[in-house]
Amino acid sequence: MRVNGQWAARMVCAMMAVTLVSCSDLRTVHLADGTQGYQISCKGFLNSWSSCLEKAGQLCLARGYNTIRSEEYDRELMISCKNAGAH
């Protein structure tokens, strides 16, 4: 029984760690001008404002992105990816 109890305790700890780390959210949104944008939320103990900025960079890659709204304190960022030819 002791082995099963240790296993269960480790699983609970692992699940809690995953919950704390992975509390970021990405939603596709439609912006006021009709284009597609992204709402990025980087909540969670181990996420930071940098996590939101990195996620935006990963989404849009070399095209870059325009910031529609940013709330650094709440760690929320709304962006739209730039068109391939836009600077």
A tleap script that builds the chain and sets N, CA, C and O, in Angstrom:
source leaprc.protein.ff14SB
mol = sequence {
  NMET ARG VAL ASN GLY GLN TRP ALA ALA ARG
  MET VAL CYS ALA MET MET ALA VAL THR LEU
  VAL SER CYS SER ASP LEU ARG THR VAL HIE
  LEU ALA ASP GLY THR GLN GLY TYR GLN ILE
  SER CYS LYS GLY PHE LEU ASN SER TRP SER
  SER CYS LEU GLU LYS ALA GLY GLN LEU CYS
  LEU ALA ARG GLY TYR ASN THR ILE ARG SER
  GLU GLU TYR ASP ARG GLU LEU MET ILE SER
  CYS LYS ASN ALA GLY ALA CHIE
}
set mol.1.N position { 0.805 -1.198 0.000 }
set mol.1.CA position { 0.000 0.000 0.000 }
set mol.1.C position { 0.845 1.257 0.000 }
set mol.1.O position { 0.457 2.262 -0.597 }
set mol.2.N position { 1.978 1.220 0.650 }
set mol.2.CA position { 2.807 2.410 0.757 }
set mol.2.C position { 3.285 2.866 -0.619 }
set mol.2.O position { 3.345 4.068 -0.875 }
set mol.3.N position { 3.618 1.953 -1.491 }
set mol.3.CA position { 4.064 2.310 -2.839 }
set mol.3.C position { 2.949 3.039 -3.576 }
set mol.3.O position { 3.213 4.032 -4.254 }
set mol.4.N position { 1.722 2.576 -3.461 }
set mol.4.CA position { 0.600 3.230 -4.121 }
set mol.4.C position { 0.372 4.631 -3.561 }
set mol.4.O position { 0.049 5.554 -4.308 }
set mol.5.N position { 0.538 4.791 -2.255 }
set mol.5.CA position { 0.378 6.108 -1.634 }
set mol.5.C position { 1.434 7.088 -2.116 }
set mol.5.O position { 1.132 8.257 -2.354 }
set mol.6.N position { 2.661 6.627 -2.262 }
set mol.6.CA position { 3.735 7.488 -2.767 }
set mol.6.C position { 3.471 7.871 -4.221 }
set mol.6.O position { 3.684 9.013 -4.627 }
set mol.7.N position { 3.013 6.912 -4.979 }
set mol.7.CA position { 2.703 7.184 -6.384 }
set mol.7.C position { 1.599 8.224 -6.493 }
set mol.7.O position { 1.700 9.153 -7.294 }
set mol.8.N position { 0.557 8.079 -5.703 }
set mol.8.CA position { -0.550 9.031 -5.729 }
set mol.8.C position { -0.086 10.425 -5.308 }
set mol.8.O position { -0.498 11.417 -5.910 }
set mol.9.N position { 0.753 10.514 -4.296 }
set mol.9.CA position { 1.261 11.805 -3.843 }
set mol.9.C position { 2.101 12.468 -4.931 }
set mol.9.O position { 2.013 13.679 -5.133 }
set mol.10.N position { 2.901 11.691 -5.621 }
set mol.10.CA position { 3.709 12.241 -6.721 }
set mol.10.C position { 2.833 12.725 -7.864 }
set mol.10.O position { 3.107 13.763 -8.466 }
set mol.11.N position { 1.788 11.980 -8.160 }
set mol.11.CA position { 0.874 12.389 -9.235 }
set mol.11.C position { 0.158 13.691 -8.886 }
set mol.11.O position { -0.005 14.561 -9.741 }
set mol.12.N position { -0.264 13.823 -7.646 }
set mol.12.CA position { -0.932 15.058 -7.211 }
set mol.12.C position { 0.030 16.235 -7.331 }
set mol.12.O position { -0.359 17.296 -7.820 }
set mol.13.N position { 1.262 16.071 -6.903 }
set mol.13.CA position { 2.259 17.136 -7.010 }
set mol.13.C position { 2.521 17.493 -8.477 }
set mol.13.O position { 2.621 18.670 -8.822 }
set mol.14.N position { 2.628 16.498 -9.319 }
set mol.14.CA position { 2.869 16.747 -10.740 }
set mol.14.C position { 1.703 17.499 -11.374 }
set mol.14.O position { 1.917 18.421 -12.161 }
set mol.15.N position { 0.484 17.118 -11.042 }
set mol.15.CA position { -0.692 17.798 -11.587 }
set mol.15.C position { -0.767 19.247 -11.118 }
set mol.15.O position { -1.141 20.128 -11.893 }
set mol.16.N position { -0.420 19.501 -9.877 }
set mol.16.CA position { -0.423 20.867 -9.358 }
set mol.16.C position { 0.630 21.712 -10.077 }
set mol.16.O position { 0.385 22.875 -10.399 }
set mol.17.N position { 1.781 21.135 -10.320 }
set mol.17.CA position { 2.848 21.860 -11.009 }
set mol.17.C position { 2.426 22.215 -12.430 }
set mol.17.O position { 2.660 23.335 -12.887 }
set mol.18.N position { 1.815 21.282 -13.121 }
set mol.18.CA position { 1.343 21.538 -14.481 }
set mol.18.C position { 0.292 22.636 -14.477 }
set mol.18.O position { 0.298 23.496 -15.358 }
set mol.19.N position { -0.596 22.625 -13.518 }
set mol.19.CA position { -1.638 23.644 -13.423 }
set mol.19.C position { -1.031 25.023 -13.203 }
set mol.19.O position { -1.475 25.988 -13.826 }
set mol.20.N position { -0.049 25.144 -12.355 }
set mol.20.CA position { 0.567 26.437 -12.083 }
set mol.20.C position { 1.344 26.972 -13.275 }
set mol.20.O position { 1.336 28.175 -13.534 }
set mol.21.N position { 2.005 26.097 -13.993 }
set mol.21.CA position { 2.862 26.515 -15.088 }
set mol.21.C position { 2.069 26.812 -16.346 }
set mol.21.O position { 2.389 27.764 -17.058 }
set mol.22.N position { 1.059 26.038 -16.636 }
set mol.22.CA position { 0.417 26.108 -17.946 }
set mol.22.C position { -0.871 26.914 -17.968 }
set mol.22.O position { -1.777 26.608 -18.744 }
set mol.23.N position { -0.965 27.916 -17.149 }
set mol.23.CA position { -2.173 28.723 -17.137 }
set mol.23.C position { -2.079 29.862 -18.133 }
set mol.23.O position { -2.303 31.019 -17.776 }
set mol.24.N position { -1.753 29.553 -19.365 }
set mol.24.CA position { -1.807 30.559 -20.407 }
set mol.24.C position { -2.905 30.147 -21.374 }
set mol.24.O position { -3.199 28.963 -21.544 }
set mol.25.N position { -3.498 31.140 -21.997 }
set mol.25.CA position { -4.664 30.900 -22.831 }
set mol.25.C position { -4.498 31.682 -24.120 }
set mol.25.O position { -3.994 32.805 -24.110 }
set mol.26.N position { -4.917 31.098 -25.217 }
set mol.26.CA position { -4.866 31.747 -26.516 }
set mol.26.C position { -6.235 31.605 -27.159 }
set mol.26.O position { -6.744 30.495 -27.313 }
set mol.27.N position { -6.826 32.726 -27.532 }
set mol.27.CA position { -8.113 32.702 -28.218 }
set mol.27.C position { -8.006 33.513 -29.496 }
set mol.27.O position { -7.378 34.571 -29.523 }
set mol.28.N position { -8.622 33.010 -30.551 }
set mol.28.CA position { -8.743 33.766 -31.786 }
set mol.28.C position { -9.932 34.697 -31.633 }
set mol.28.O position { -11.000 34.281 -31.183 }
set mol.29.N position { -9.746 35.960 -32.008 }
set mol.29.CA position { -10.810 36.954 -31.894 }
set mol.29.C position { -10.950 37.688 -33.219 }
set mol.29.O position { -10.029 37.692 -34.035 }
set mol.30.N position { -12.106 38.308 -33.427 }
set mol.30.CA position { -12.337 39.156 -34.589 }
set mol.30.C position { -12.250 40.599 -34.129 }
set mol.30.O position { -12.971 41.017 -33.224 }
set mol.31.N position { -11.372 41.352 -34.751 }
set mol.31.CA position { -11.144 42.732 -34.363 }
set mol.31.C position { -12.194 43.647 -34.978 }
set mol.31.O position { -12.947 43.229 -35.858 }
set mol.32.N position { -12.246 44.876 -34.526 }
set mol.32.CA position { -13.261 45.842 -34.974 }
set mol.32.C position { -13.230 46.054 -36.485 }
set mol.32.O position { -14.271 46.308 -37.090 }
set mol.33.N position { -12.057 45.956 -37.099 }
set mol.33.CA position { -11.968 46.157 -38.555 }
set mol.33.C position { -12.263 44.886 -39.348 }
set mol.33.O position { -12.152 44.881 -40.574 }
set mol.34.N position { -12.638 43.810 -38.655 }
set mol.34.CA position { -13.008 42.563 -39.318 }
set mol.34.C position { -11.866 41.583 -39.490 }
set mol.34.O position { -12.090 40.459 -39.937 }
set mol.35.N position { -10.662 41.970 -39.151 }
set mol.35.CA position { -9.524 41.062 -39.289 }
set mol.35.C position { -9.437 40.132 -38.082 }
set mol.35.O position { -10.099 40.332 -37.064 }
set mol.36.N position { -8.612 39.128 -38.231 }
set mol.36.CA position { -8.420 38.156 -37.156 }
set mol.36.C position { -7.308 38.621 -36.235 }
set mol.36.O position { -6.290 39.147 -36.684 }
set mol.37.N position { -7.515 38.423 -34.956 }
set mol.37.CA position { -6.500 38.743 -33.967 }
set mol.37.C position { -6.413 37.632 -32.942 }
set mol.37.O position { -7.095 36.613 -33.047 }
set mol.38.N position { -5.564 37.843 -31.950 }
set mol.38.CA position { -5.365 36.848 -30.903 }
set mol.38.C position { -5.379 37.513 -29.539 }
set mol.38.O position { -4.746 38.549 -29.335 }
set mol.39.N position { -6.098 36.914 -28.617 }
set mol.39.CA position { -6.097 37.326 -27.216 }
set mol.39.C position { -5.218 36.335 -26.472 }
set mol.39.O position { -5.537 35.148 -26.405 }
set mol.40.N position { -4.124 36.810 -25.919 }
set mol.40.CA position { -3.175 35.969 -25.208 }
set mol.40.C position { -3.226 36.326 -23.733 }
set mol.40.O position { -3.070 37.490 -23.363 }
set mol.41.N position { -3.444 35.329 -22.896 }
set mol.41.CA position { -3.471 35.523 -21.453 }
set mol.41.C position { -2.400 34.641 -20.835 }
set mol.41.O position { -2.375 33.433 -21.072 }
set mol.42.N position { -1.523 35.233 -20.052 }
set mol.42.CA position { -0.384 34.503 -19.477 }
set mol.42.C position { -0.483 34.479 -17.962 }
set mol.42.O position { 0.414 34.956 -17.266 }
set mol.43.N position { -1.549 33.935 -17.464 }
set mol.43.CA position { -1.739 33.814 -16.023 }
set mol.43.C position { -0.885 32.651 -15.523 }
set mol.43.O position { -0.288 31.929 -16.322 }
set mol.44.N position { -0.830 32.475 -14.255 }
set mol.44.CA position { -0.075 31.361 -13.690 }
set mol.44.C position { 1.154 31.845 -12.967 }
set mol.44.O position { 1.740 32.872 -13.311 }
set mol.45.N position { 1.522 31.112 -11.992 }
set mol.45.CA position { 2.621 31.489 -11.102 }
set mol.45.C position { 3.941 31.682 -11.842 }
set mol.45.O position { 4.670 32.632 -11.559 }
set mol.46.N position { 4.254 30.811 -12.770 }
set mol.46.CA position { 5.546 30.861 -13.431 }
set mol.46.C position { 5.541 31.623 -14.752 }
set mol.46.O position { 6.595 31.781 -15.369 }
set mol.47.N position { 4.383 32.096 -15.197 }
set mol.47.CA position { 4.319 32.899 -16.411 }
set mol.47.C position { 4.605 34.347 -16.075 }
set mol.47.O position { 4.388 34.783 -14.944 }
set mol.48.N position { 5.089 35.089 -17.048 }
set mol.48.CA position { 5.393 36.498 -16.869 }
set mol.48.C position { 4.912 37.253 -18.101 }
set mol.48.O position { 4.390 36.659 -19.044 }
set mol.49.N position { 5.094 38.570 -18.079 }
set mol.49.CA position { 4.736 39.378 -19.248 }
set mol.49.C position { 5.553 38.917 -20.451 }
set mol.49.O position { 5.060 38.933 -21.579 }
set mol.50.N position { 6.778 38.514 -20.220 }
set mol.50.CA position { 7.624 38.005 -21.305 }
set mol.50.C position { 7.004 36.778 -21.967 }
set mol.50.O position { 7.175 36.568 -23.168 }
set mol.51.N position { 6.287 35.968 -21.191 }
set mol.51.CA position { 5.611 34.790 -21.748 }
set mol.51.C position { 4.608 35.198 -22.811 }
set mol.51.O position { 4.504 34.546 -23.850 }
set mol.52.N position { 3.863 36.283 -22.557 }
set mol.52.CA position { 2.888 36.776 -23.532 }
set mol.52.C position { 3.596 37.262 -24.795 }
set mol.52.O position { 3.176 36.950 -25.909 }
set mol.53.N position { 4.659 38.018 -24.617 }
set mol.53.CA position { 5.394 38.551 -25.770 }
set mol.53.C position { 6.020 37.432 -26.593 }
set mol.53.O position { 6.020 37.493 -27.823 }
set mol.54.N position { 6.549 36.420 -25.934 }
set mol.54.CA position { 7.122 35.280 -26.641 }
set mol.54.C position { 6.051 34.533 -27.432 }
set mol.54.O position { 6.285 34.133 -28.573 }
set mol.55.N position { 4.879 34.344 -26.829 }
set mol.55.CA position { 3.775 33.658 -27.508 }
set mol.55.C position { 3.353 34.432 -28.748 }
set mol.55.O position { 3.098 33.837 -29.795 }
set mol.56.N position { 3.276 35.763 -28.637 }
set mol.56.CA position { 2.923 36.599 -29.790 }
set mol.56.C position { 3.950 36.423 -30.904 }
set mol.56.O position { 3.585 36.296 -32.072 }
set mol.57.N position { 5.216 36.416 -30.549 }
set mol.57.CA position { 6.270 36.220 -31.537 }
set mol.57.C position { 6.193 34.862 -32.212 }
set mol.57.O position { 6.435 34.747 -33.413 }
set mol.58.N position { 5.858 33.835 -31.444 }
set mol.58.CA position { 5.720 32.482 -32.003 }
set mol.58.C position { 4.539 32.401 -32.961 }
set mol.58.O position { 4.603 31.699 -33.970 }
set mol.59.N position { 3.464 33.114 -32.649 }
set mol.59.CA position { 2.276 33.082 -33.506 }
set mol.59.C position { 2.531 33.737 -34.857 }
set mol.59.O position { 2.149 33.193 -35.893 }
set mol.60.N position { 3.169 34.889 -34.850 }
set mol.60.CA position { 3.300 35.686 -36.071 }
set mol.60.C position { 4.639 35.521 -36.779 }
set mol.60.O position { 4.797 35.945 -37.924 }
set mol.61.N position { 5.596 34.909 -36.103 }
set mol.61.CA position { 6.918 34.635 -36.669 }
set mol.61.C position { 7.543 35.896 -37.260 }
set mol.61.O position { 7.487 36.958 -36.640 }
set mol.62.N position { 8.140 35.794 -38.451 }
set mol.62.CA position { 8.889 36.897 -39.044 }
set mol.62.C position { 8.005 38.058 -39.489 }
set mol.62.O position { 8.500 39.168 -39.688 }
set mol.63.N position { 6.699 37.817 -39.647 }
set mol.63.CA position { 5.798 38.900 -40.062 }
set mol.63.C position { 5.717 39.990 -39.005 }
set mol.63.O position { 5.516 41.161 -39.326 }
set mol.64.N position { 5.872 39.603 -37.748 }
set mol.64.CA position { 5.711 40.561 -36.664 }
set mol.64.C position { 4.233 40.747 -36.331 }
set mol.64.O position { 3.363 40.132 -36.948 }
set mol.65.N position { 3.964 41.594 -35.356 }
set mol.65.CA position { 2.579 41.797 -34.938 }
set mol.65.C position { 2.340 43.224 -34.497 }
set mol.65.O position { 3.265 43.949 -34.131 }
set mol.66.N position { 1.082 43.609 -34.542 }
set mol.66.CA position { 0.627 44.895 -34.016 }
set mol.66.C position { -0.047 44.640 -32.680 }
set mol.66.O position { -0.831 43.700 -32.545 }
set mol.67.N position { 0.250 45.462 -31.706 }
set mol.67.CA position { -0.402 45.352 -30.407 }
set mol.67.C position { -1.700 46.142 -30.451 }
set mol.67.O position { -1.703 47.345 -30.711 }
set mol.68.N position { -2.796 45.453 -30.195 }
set mol.68.CA position { -4.108 46.095 -30.162 }
set mol.68.C position { -4.388 46.610 -28.754 }
set mol.68.O position { -4.828 47.744 -28.564 }
set mol.69.N position { -4.128 45.762 -27.787 }
set mol.69.CA position { -4.322 46.133 -26.377 }
set mol.69.C position { -3.340 45.324 -25.535 }
set mol.69.O position { -3.130 44.135 -25.775 }
set mol.70.N position { -2.748 45.978 -24.556 }
set mol.70.CA position { -1.844 45.262 -23.655 }
set mol.70.C position { -2.129 45.680 -22.224 }
set mol.70.O position { -2.299 46.860 -21.919 }
set mol.71.N position { -2.174 44.698 -21.371 }
set mol.71.CA position { -2.376 44.907 -19.944 }
set mol.71.C position { -1.295 44.111 -19.220 }
set mol.71.O position { -1.487 42.958 -18.833 }
set mol.72.N position { -0.157 44.769 -19.055 }
set mol.72.CA position { 1.007 44.083 -18.496 }
set mol.72.C position { 0.747 43.573 -17.079 }
set mol.72.O position { 1.171 42.471 -16.729 }
set mol.73.N position { 0.062 44.356 -16.274 }
set mol.73.CA position { -0.211 43.941 -14.896 }
set mol.73.C position { -1.043 42.662 -14.851 }
set mol.73.O position { -0.769 41.764 -14.054 }
set mol.74.N position { -2.071 42.584 -15.718 }
set mol.74.CA position { -2.938 41.395 -15.778 }
set mol.74.C position { -2.385 40.319 -16.700 }
set mol.74.O position { -2.950 39.231 -16.809 }
set mol.75.N position { -1.285 40.628 -17.357 }
set mol.75.CA position { -0.631 39.713 -18.297 }
set mol.75.C position { -1.589 39.259 -19.392 }
set mol.75.O position { -1.769 38.063 -19.622 }
set mol.76.N position { -2.193 40.219 -20.054 }
set mol.76.CA position { -3.069 39.951 -21.195 }
set mol.76.C position { -2.653 40.828 -22.359 }
set mol.76.O position { -2.343 42.007 -22.186 }
set mol.77.N position { -2.648 40.243 -23.540 }
set mol.77.CA position { -2.181 40.921 -24.740 }
set mol.77.C position { -3.100 40.563 -25.896 }
set mol.77.O position { -3.403 39.390 -26.112 }
set mol.78.N position { -3.547 41.574 -26.644 }
set mol.78.CA position { -4.324 41.328 -27.851 }
set mol.78.C position { -3.488 41.837 -29.022 }
set mol.78.O position { -3.021 42.976 -29.013 }
set mol.79.N position { -3.305 40.986 -30.024 }
set mol.79.CA position { -2.453 41.326 -31.163 }
set mol.79.C position { -3.131 40.959 -32.474 }
set mol.79.O position { -4.118 40.224 -32.502 }
set mol.80.N position { -2.578 41.486 -33.554 }
set mol.80.CA position { -2.889 41.013 -34.895 }
set mol.80.C position { -1.562 40.839 -35.613 }
set mol.80.O position { -0.666 41.672 -35.481 }
set mol.81.N position { -1.437 39.778 -36.359 }
set mol.81.CA position { -0.215 39.551 -37.124 }
set mol.81.C position { -0.190 40.508 -38.313 }
set mol.81.O position { -1.224 40.769 -38.928 }
set mol.82.N position { 0.982 41.024 -38.628 }
set mol.82.CA position { 1.124 41.898 -39.783 }
set mol.82.C position { 1.039 41.078 -41.054 }
set mol.82.O position { 1.322 39.880 -41.052 }
set mol.83.N position { 0.648 41.731 -42.141 }
set mol.83.CA position { 0.654 41.070 -43.433 }
set mol.83.C position { 2.082 40.802 -43.850 }
set mol.83.O position { 3.000 41.477 -43.384 }
set mol.84.N position { 2.283 39.838 -44.711 }
set mol.84.CA position { 3.628 39.419 -45.105 }
set mol.84.C position { 4.451 40.578 -45.674 }
set mol.84.O position { 5.659 40.628 -45.443 }
set mol.85.N position { 3.839 41.507 -46.407 }
set mol.85.CA position { 4.573 42.607 -47.015 }
set mol.85.C position { 4.624 43.858 -46.172 }
set mol.85.O position { 5.340 44.797 -46.521 }
set mol.86.N position { 3.888 43.906 -45.070 }
set mol.86.CA position { 3.826 45.115 -44.238 }
set mol.86.C position { 5.025 45.220 -43.312 }
set mol.86.O position { 5.608 44.208 -42.924 }
set mol.87.N position { 5.388 46.432 -42.962 }
set mol.87.CA position { 6.501 46.661 -42.023 }
set mol.87.C position { 6.016 47.420 -40.852 }
set mol.87.O position { 6.792 47.718 -39.944 }
savepdb mol mol.pdb
quit
